[in-house]
Amino acid sequence: MLVGVVSDTHNNIKNIKNIINIFNNEKVDVVIHTGDITQSKSLQLFSNLSCPMIGVFGNNDRFEIGLEEVCKNLKFDFKAPPFLVSLNNKKIAIFHEPDLINDFIKANQDVDIVLHGHTHRYREEVLANTIYFNPGESAGLIEGSNALGLINLDNLEIKRIFF
């Protein structure tokens, strides 16, 4: 199973269209957005994905009008973080801000993957058998420096794609 991971799209319409095209070309099975979509019109664009999308609301999403309605209409499963999901027999904890992760992991030690955004910085490390991943910047204006992630849940291989 191939999972696409993106964070902090921050209403960058051009980049969101690129992200959708990349995920569709890579034939991902599900996209996980780790928050900070920012506006409902941006979230609406993700209806062009060829797969389901799940995720969490980021700090810039919490007071935005219309995001929850778009999620409901498009059947996107979004929650306030943390959002614990099981995909392909892997437990994945989805956060936006990394500040909440340590306390959550202490209470839920059997998590396979922790995804987060917020920092706009790439992170890929293994701590106590748990993979921590943030694909990094996706809303930047410099072409080629934005990134998203692909995680193969069969072998836990992670790949970043720059655009």
Backbone bond lengths (Angstrom), bond angles and torsions (degrees), N, CA, C in turn:
res aa  C-N    CA-C-N  psi(-1)  N-CA   C-N-CA  omega(-1)  CA-C   N-CA-C  phi
1 M - - - 1.453 - - 1.530 108.60 -
2 L 1.322 115.59 131.20 1.457 121.23 -178.92 1.527 110.19 -107.22
3 V 1.337 115.31 124.82 1.463 122.31 -178.21 1.523 108.79 -111.75
4 G 1.327 115.96 130.58 1.450 121.28 172.89 1.519 109.25 -93.93
5 V 1.336 117.06 138.03 1.471 121.57 -178.92 1.523 108.40 -126.16
6 V 1.325 114.92 130.08 1.465 120.81 177.57 1.515 108.85 -143.36
7 S 1.317 115.31 152.58 1.455 120.34 -179.60 1.513 110.66 -144.72
8 D 1.311 114.93 156.64 1.460 122.32 168.26 1.526 113.16 51.74
9 T 1.329 116.23 54.79 1.460 120.13 178.50 1.533 111.88 -75.42
10 H 1.305 118.16 -19.73 1.468 124.72 169.62 1.528 115.18 41.50
11 N 1.312 116.21 44.99 1.461 120.89 171.67 1.533 113.64 64.54
12 N 1.318 118.09 20.86 1.456 120.77 176.87 1.528 107.54 -85.28
13 I 1.332 115.74 93.04 1.462 122.72 -172.47 1.532 111.47 -58.59
14 K 1.326 117.49 -45.72 1.467 120.92 -179.74 1.527 110.71 -58.34
15 N 1.327 116.89 -46.17 1.465 120.15 -179.49 1.520 111.72 -68.51
16 I 1.320 117.38 -37.90 1.469 120.19 178.43 1.526 109.94 -60.68
17 K 1.320 117.65 -41.76 1.472 120.66 177.81 1.527 110.48 -63.21
18 N 1.324 117.45 -40.51 1.468 120.69 176.14 1.528 111.25 -63.49
19 I 1.321 116.25 -43.30 1.473 121.69 179.79 1.525 110.32 -59.33
20 I 1.317 116.52 -46.96 1.472 121.33 -179.91 1.523 109.95 -60.81
21 N 1.332 117.45 -45.23 1.475 120.83 179.28 1.521 111.48 -61.49
22 I 1.322 117.11 -42.13 1.465 120.19 179.42 1.529 110.54 -63.47
23 F 1.329 116.87 -48.67 1.467 119.16 -179.58 1.530 111.43 -61.76
24 N 1.329 117.43 -40.54 1.462 119.68 178.66 1.525 111.21 -66.49
25 N 1.332 117.63 -40.70 1.474 120.83 178.46 1.526 112.09 -66.42
26 E 1.324 116.38 -34.05 1.468 120.90 178.88 1.527 112.38 -80.10
27 K 1.330 116.58 -8.03 1.468 123.31 178.88 1.537 112.44 57.37
28 V 1.339 115.66 46.85 1.460 119.18 178.01 1.527 109.54 -66.96
29 D 1.313 115.48 152.16 1.462 121.46 -178.82 1.522 112.41 -86.47
30 V 1.322 116.02 -28.56 1.461 121.61 178.19 1.529 107.67 -156.76
31 V 1.326 115.96 147.45 1.461 121.57 174.71 1.515 108.08 -109.95
32 I 1.329 115.54 135.35 1.463 121.76 174.08 1.524 107.35 -113.13
33 H 1.329 115.35 121.54 1.475 121.77 177.59 1.525 106.84 -104.83
34 T 1.315 116.63 124.46 1.469 119.83 -176.28 1.529 113.40 -94.15
35 G 1.318 116.55 21.26 1.459 120.39 168.07 1.508 116.57 104.34
36 D 1.311 113.04 167.73 1.464 126.03 -174.40 1.529 111.85 68.19
37 I 1.326 112.87 59.75 1.457 122.10 172.47 1.523 107.67 -78.83
38 T 1.296 116.48 -44.56 1.454 128.85 171.30 1.521 114.74 94.55
39 Q 1.312 120.82 -51.24 1.465 119.98 -178.00 1.517 110.70 -131.91
40 S 1.328 115.37 150.85 1.460 120.49 -177.93 1.528 111.82 -63.31
41 K 1.347 118.06 -32.95 1.476 119.13 178.90 1.529 110.74 -65.15
42 S 1.319 117.25 -31.24 1.469 120.89 176.37 1.522 110.56 -70.61
43 L 1.319 116.21 -43.59 1.466 120.53 178.11 1.522 110.48 -61.80
44 Q 1.315 116.75 -38.76 1.467 122.33 -179.96 1.538 111.11 -57.67
45 L 1.326 117.34 -34.66 1.472 120.65 -179.77 1.525 112.28 -59.62
46 F 1.337 116.48 -30.37 1.460 120.10 -178.76 1.534 112.35 -67.87
47 S 1.332 117.16 -4.70 1.469 119.74 173.80 1.526 110.55 -65.29
48 N 1.335 117.01 -14.93 1.467 121.39 178.05 1.523 113.49 -82.61
49 L 1.335 116.90 -0.15 1.460 119.97 173.91 1.517 110.23 -66.95
50 S 1.316 116.30 148.89 1.467 121.54 176.82 1.523 111.96 -91.78
51 C 1.323 116.65 14.91 1.464 121.46 -177.61 1.526 108.86 -148.71
52 P 1.331 117.51 170.35 1.468 120.32 175.86 1.529 111.67 -69.11
53 M 1.325 115.76 158.82 1.462 121.55 174.42 1.519 109.25 -130.04
54 I 1.333 115.12 136.03 1.459 122.46 175.30 1.527 107.43 -128.50
55 G 1.325 116.02 167.32 1.453 117.28 177.09 1.503 114.02 167.61
56 V 1.321 113.51 -166.32 1.467 121.37 179.46 1.523 109.29 -126.94
57 F 1.310 113.79 158.32 1.456 120.24 174.59 1.524 108.66 -86.68
58 G 1.317 116.52 136.85 1.452 121.94 178.78 1.517 111.96 -92.41
59 N 1.308 116.35 179.05 1.462 120.71 -178.30 1.526 111.74 -62.14
60 N 1.322 119.24 -29.01 1.465 121.28 177.85 1.524 113.08 -85.14
61 D 1.317 117.74 -2.30 1.466 122.41 179.34 1.527 112.84 -100.67
62 R 1.296 117.76 -18.97 1.464 121.17 -166.87 1.521 114.42 -62.03
63 F 1.312 118.43 -28.40 1.459 120.23 -178.21 1.523 112.53 -114.46
64 E 1.318 116.18 10.38 1.467 120.45 179.53 1.522 110.15 -77.80
65 I 1.301 115.81 136.27 1.459 122.10 179.90 1.528 109.10 -85.19
66 G 1.319 115.88 133.40 1.454 121.50 172.28 1.512 116.67 100.22
67 L 1.337 118.90 -14.31 1.466 119.73 -178.13 1.535 111.90 -63.87
68 E 1.318 116.50 -45.62 1.468 119.26 -178.76 1.524 111.01 -65.14
69 E 1.314 117.11 -36.32 1.473 120.98 179.05 1.535 110.46 -65.82
70 V 1.333 117.33 -43.06 1.464 120.72 177.70 1.530 109.89 -62.39
71 C 1.329 117.02 -43.11 1.471 120.33 177.75 1.522 110.88 -58.09
72 K 1.306 115.95 -44.96 1.469 120.23 -179.56 1.531 110.49 -63.57
73 N 1.333 116.98 -46.74 1.464 121.17 -177.91 1.524 112.48 -64.58
74 L 1.327 117.06 -36.36 1.465 121.26 -177.24 1.530 113.16 -96.09
75 K 1.329 115.86 1.25 1.468 122.13 -179.18 1.526 112.37 60.86
76 F 1.340 116.10 34.17 1.460 121.60 171.32 1.524 106.94 -82.44
77 D 1.300 117.29 132.12 1.467 121.84 -179.38 1.529 108.91 -95.77
78 F 1.331 115.96 95.71 1.462 122.28 179.21 1.511 109.47 -117.75
79 K 1.319 115.61 143.79 1.460 121.92 179.76 1.524 109.20 -139.68
80 A 1.316 115.21 170.20 1.466 119.86 168.67 1.523 106.76 -73.31
81 P 1.324 117.98 142.31 1.469 119.42 -179.87 1.527 111.85 -71.88
82 P 1.324 117.63 152.59 1.461 127.42 -1.66 1.521 111.95 -81.29
83 F 1.312 115.42 150.39 1.453 123.31 179.02 1.527 105.83 -123.22
84 L 1.321 116.47 113.39 1.462 122.21 -178.78 1.526 108.59 -98.83
85 V 1.337 116.17 122.44 1.459 121.07 179.48 1.522 109.15 -126.54
86 S 1.311 114.99 158.01 1.457 121.15 174.76 1.519 107.57 -119.64
87 L 1.326 115.15 120.26 1.459 121.97 178.27 1.519 108.07 -131.40
88 N 1.317 116.33 128.73 1.461 121.04 176.56 1.542 111.60 53.17
89 N 1.319 115.67 40.79 1.468 123.30 -179.68 1.525 113.85 63.96
90 K 1.316 117.18 22.72 1.467 122.37 175.82 1.518 108.43 -117.82
91 K 1.339 115.20 133.60 1.464 119.95 175.91 1.517 108.69 -88.69
92 I 1.331 114.91 123.69 1.459 121.50 -177.02 1.522 108.53 -121.34
93 A 1.323 115.81 124.35 1.466 121.87 176.82 1.524 107.78 -102.37
94 I 1.329 115.81 124.51 1.460 121.26 -176.66 1.525 108.67 -109.25
95 F 1.319 115.02 126.62 1.461 123.02 178.56 1.519 108.60 -127.48
96 H 1.313 116.27 166.00 1.463 119.67 164.29 1.520 107.28 -102.61
97 E 1.311 116.34 -68.30 1.462 120.99 -179.88 1.526 109.88 -81.26
98 P 1.310 118.14 133.85 1.465 120.37 -177.76 1.532 113.86 -73.77
99 D 1.320 118.69 -11.49 1.467 122.04 -176.63 1.532 113.53 -58.08
100 L 1.324 117.17 -28.72 1.466 121.24 -175.46 1.529 113.54 -87.67
101 I 1.312 117.09 -7.78 1.466 120.77 -170.12 1.523 112.95 -66.33
102 N 1.323 119.16 -48.55 1.471 121.03 -173.71 1.518 113.16 -57.71
103 D 1.320 117.63 -46.84 1.472 120.29 179.17 1.520 110.96 -63.93
104 F 1.323 117.40 -38.96 1.460 120.88 179.23 1.526 110.83 -64.24
105 I 1.320 117.39 -44.43 1.467 121.52 -178.47 1.526 110.94 -65.29
106 K 1.321 117.39 -36.27 1.476 119.60 177.28 1.521 110.91 -59.48
107 A 1.324 117.29 -35.15 1.463 121.66 -178.92 1.527 112.81 -89.29
108 N 1.329 117.74 -17.05 1.469 122.55 -176.21 1.535 108.80 -134.78
109 Q 1.307 116.51 71.91 1.462 120.52 -170.96 1.524 114.50 -74.41
110 D 1.318 118.54 -8.12 1.461 119.91 -177.24 1.527 112.91 -97.08
111 V 1.320 118.02 25.68 1.459 122.72 177.88 1.530 109.25 -80.09
112 D 1.324 116.09 132.29 1.459 121.05 -179.42 1.531 112.37 -85.08
113 I 1.340 115.87 -39.86 1.465 121.09 -175.26 1.522 109.59 -137.22
114 V 1.328 116.32 135.62 1.460 122.72 172.12 1.522 107.01 -115.33
115 L 1.320 116.15 124.18 1.458 122.06 177.17 1.519 108.53 -112.01
116 H 1.324 116.60 140.96 1.459 119.79 174.82 1.515 109.95 -153.30
117 G 1.302 115.02 170.03 1.460 122.63 177.05 1.511 108.95 -131.50
118 H 1.323 116.06 -130.66 1.462 126.39 172.88 1.527 114.41 74.07
119 T 1.306 119.16 -44.79 1.463 121.49 -173.07 1.528 112.46 -82.33
120 H 1.315 117.51 -17.36 1.466 123.49 -175.48 1.528 111.51 62.74
121 R 1.333 116.22 17.63 1.462 121.19 -179.06 1.526 110.40 -119.09
122 Y 1.317 114.47 139.57 1.448 121.73 178.39 1.531 110.79 -63.35
123 R 1.315 113.93 137.40 1.466 120.39 174.54 1.521 108.09 -145.58
124 E 1.311 115.57 128.50 1.458 121.47 172.88 1.510 107.21 -148.74
125 E 1.328 116.23 108.46 1.463 120.73 179.82 1.512 109.87 -153.36
126 V 1.322 115.17 159.82 1.456 121.76 177.23 1.521 107.30 -115.17
127 L 1.326 115.75 124.26 1.465 122.51 176.85 1.523 107.96 -127.55
128 A 1.313 117.23 121.69 1.467 122.81 179.34 1.532 111.61 49.45
129 N 1.326 116.28 48.59 1.469 123.91 177.40 1.526 114.97 68.13
130 T 1.322 117.85 12.53 1.460 121.99 176.44 1.524 108.52 -112.72
131 I 1.334 115.93 131.80 1.460 121.58 177.14 1.523 108.54 -85.66
132 Y 1.321 116.36 130.57 1.467 122.87 175.22 1.527 106.83 -111.76
133 F 1.356 115.85 127.79 1.454 118.78 -175.34 1.516 112.00 -142.80
134 N 1.316 115.07 132.82 1.454 124.93 169.57 1.522 105.18 -135.51
135 P 1.334 118.18 118.01 1.460 119.02 -177.28 1.526 114.06 -67.57
136 G 1.326 117.51 -17.59 1.456 120.70 178.53 1.513 112.99 97.87
137 E 1.307 114.71 -162.06 1.471 123.92 -174.76 1.520 112.74 -56.73
138 S 1.338 117.16 131.74 1.468 120.19 173.89 1.520 112.47 -131.51
139 A 1.311 117.95 -4.73 1.472 120.59 -177.81 1.519 112.38 -114.74
140 G 1.310 116.86 12.84 1.456 120.14 -177.90 1.523 112.59 -70.44
141 L 1.298 116.05 161.75 1.459 121.65 -177.59 1.530 113.31 -92.63
142 I 1.324 116.83 -10.39 1.460 120.07 -178.43 1.525 109.36 -90.39
143 E 1.318 115.34 110.52 1.459 120.77 -178.45 1.521 110.63 -60.50
144 G 1.333 115.90 134.76 1.453 121.59 179.79 1.518 114.52 93.51
145 S 1.329 117.20 -11.09 1.471 119.65 -179.48 1.524 112.39 -104.39
146 N 1.328 117.06 -3.40 1.464 121.09 176.80 1.524 108.99 -86.30
147 A 1.340 115.67 153.47 1.464 118.78 -177.18 1.523 111.51 -143.93
148 L 1.317 113.95 154.02 1.456 122.63 168.82 1.517 106.29 -134.70
149 G 1.312 116.21 172.33 1.455 119.22 -176.86 1.510 113.05 -124.28
150 L 1.315 114.18 153.83 1.461 122.68 171.59 1.514 107.53 -125.72
151 I 1.312 115.96 131.28 1.462 120.90 176.58 1.520 108.53 -122.55
152 N 1.318 115.80 121.07 1.453 121.39 173.94 1.526 106.70 -86.28
153 L 1.317 117.03 110.32 1.464 120.26 -176.28 1.528 112.69 -74.43
154 D 1.320 118.28 -11.56 1.465 120.44 177.06 1.525 111.39 -73.96
155 N 1.348 116.45 -39.44 1.465 119.22 -178.06 1.537 113.31 -124.38
156 L 1.337 116.80 3.73 1.472 124.91 179.43 1.533 113.41 60.83
157 E 1.318 116.03 25.08 1.461 121.02 174.77 1.534 108.82 -75.99
158 I 1.324 115.65 134.78 1.461 122.02 180.00 1.522 108.72 -115.17
159 K 1.312 114.91 137.30 1.461 121.52 179.07 1.531 107.86 -133.61
160 R 1.332 115.93 138.83 1.465 120.67 173.18 1.518 108.50 -105.61
161 I 1.323 115.10 139.89 1.449 121.24 174.92 1.518 107.81 -117.44
162 F 1.308 115.96 127.81 1.467 121.65 179.43 1.516 109.62 -97.86
163 F 1.306 114.91 144.95 1.466 119.91 179.28 1.508 110.53 -144.81
